[in-house]
Amino acid sequence: MRALKYILLFVLVFIIGSSIYVATLKADYDIKSTKTINVPVEIVFNEINDFKNWNNWGPWLEMDSTIVASYPEITSGVGASYSWTGKEGVGSMKTISVIPNQEIIQQIDFGTGSTPEVYWELNAVKNGTELTWGMRGKNSFSEKLYWLFNGGIEKNMTPMYSRGLELLNNHLLKYLGKYSVDFKGIVDFGGTFYLYKTTSSKINLINKKKVDMFKNIDKYMIENAIESNWHNFTLFHQWDEKNDVAIFSTCIPTQDKPLANEEILAGYIEPQKMFKTIFMGDYKFSKIAWDAAYEELEKQGFISPEKSEPFEVYNIGPKNTIDPTKWVLEIYIPIEYIPVPVVL
């Protein structure tokens, strides 16, 4: 009986001592991970601001495939929320503060009694977005006891945030690489007047040169009250991949023959039949559409005359949306029908 008393006393002392020790453990925590995401800050913000997107890259899905998310009507911006169930239990999260393209603060509830803050900090940098994902809060007594026997909250949670940022980067890069090519076939192009500037360039510098050339034409049109009646386009006079050089004109169409000068010239594309292709995606992938268009028009029994001048029209671009997967480029290639040889 005395031995039992000593055992009970020891257990009581151990419990009291352990409780005192746990109570003295640091309660506050701030766990975070930072990574440069190779994507513009606006696109990163739009991705993380909507809870429905999180299933595309959430690291917890690698640890628990049983997780099922539920979404209310509002899933982005202040007041957005979602909840989940999984083998580890249930939880929910809501967005309480948003500064577009800079910061998102959310509140998470694991059902343990405490509601820590999850936060995102975004900074635009040269290569994309410096993104920090973290969680800060204060552990309750039971949470401190749990983490004491499970390696600590920092050791368990930091790798998850790091993995999540890696998955997010991979997902967005894959998303931005999406494009589509749609052959519209033979169309009657009605012709157009246009103002233009012409230059030659190494092929990889064309896009850089086009920016200033279009700006110069825009400025001239504003100064002379000339209005455009269609989308800007680039007319290709010569394309020589062997020597890495192209001769091209940046063009802005007008309703009637416009006033020109020595620097900004006026031109006209005659009405003619053309093979039209629509490319949707980042313009840097547009050569894929050009190659496919030439291949397809030959399949359909046409050729492009040797001295013809095809052009690409910028239907939707960076001025319309930051998302390059929604950019639209129209390709027009002059064509001739290939006569079918008559076998006698």
C-alpha angles and dihedrals in degrees: 000000000000090000090053090052091053091048092050091046090050091050091049092049090047092051093047092045093047091048091052090048093049091046091055093052116109110270101189119083138172114189120182146153130201131204137166107242110206093224133090114273094242093059093046090050093049090050098052095036092069115066091205089069094057093083087067093068111002109142093210090071089068089056099041119024090180093072113122120189126210123200133201123209095277115056103155136053129013111343094025117136146165138182136208145196128207144146090285093055137261134312145165140204136198135188114240103171137022133183104181113246091356115060145359123189121193137176120227128199120196091177092254097113098259125090111203124191122252111203139188124198120192127192124178110233135173096269097039129283132349101216127190121192118187150147128221132182147107125283119230119226092264091048092050089051091049094050091045089066096036103055100268133290095264094053092049102039106036095067089051092055091046091050091047092055090049092051091046091053092048092048094050094047090051090047093051090051092064118114141154136208121208121186111213093179127210116001135172108245109206098210129245143211115233146173116234151173122211131207143150123239147163106272095244091055097052097096092048093050093046092064096064093038092056090046091055092051091046091052092049092050092050092049091051098038093242116156128211118229100191143019124299115262142184120231116207116213098171134007116188112173092172091063094029095237137121134185112210145155128223107220139192114193124228135193096239136013103297133217112266139187138193093284103034110047132195125231144169133217111211121231107265146143115275139177108243126205128178119212120192118192143050110343090229088074094050095106086071088061093046092053091045092049094054091047093049097047090053090050088056092054102262137116133201111237113248095243096039120126114222121191142197123224122210101222097164121008147144092310090059103041138000090220107092092196086071097050114116126207123185117206121202120190121182110233145195126198116249108230113232109236114247112231112211 
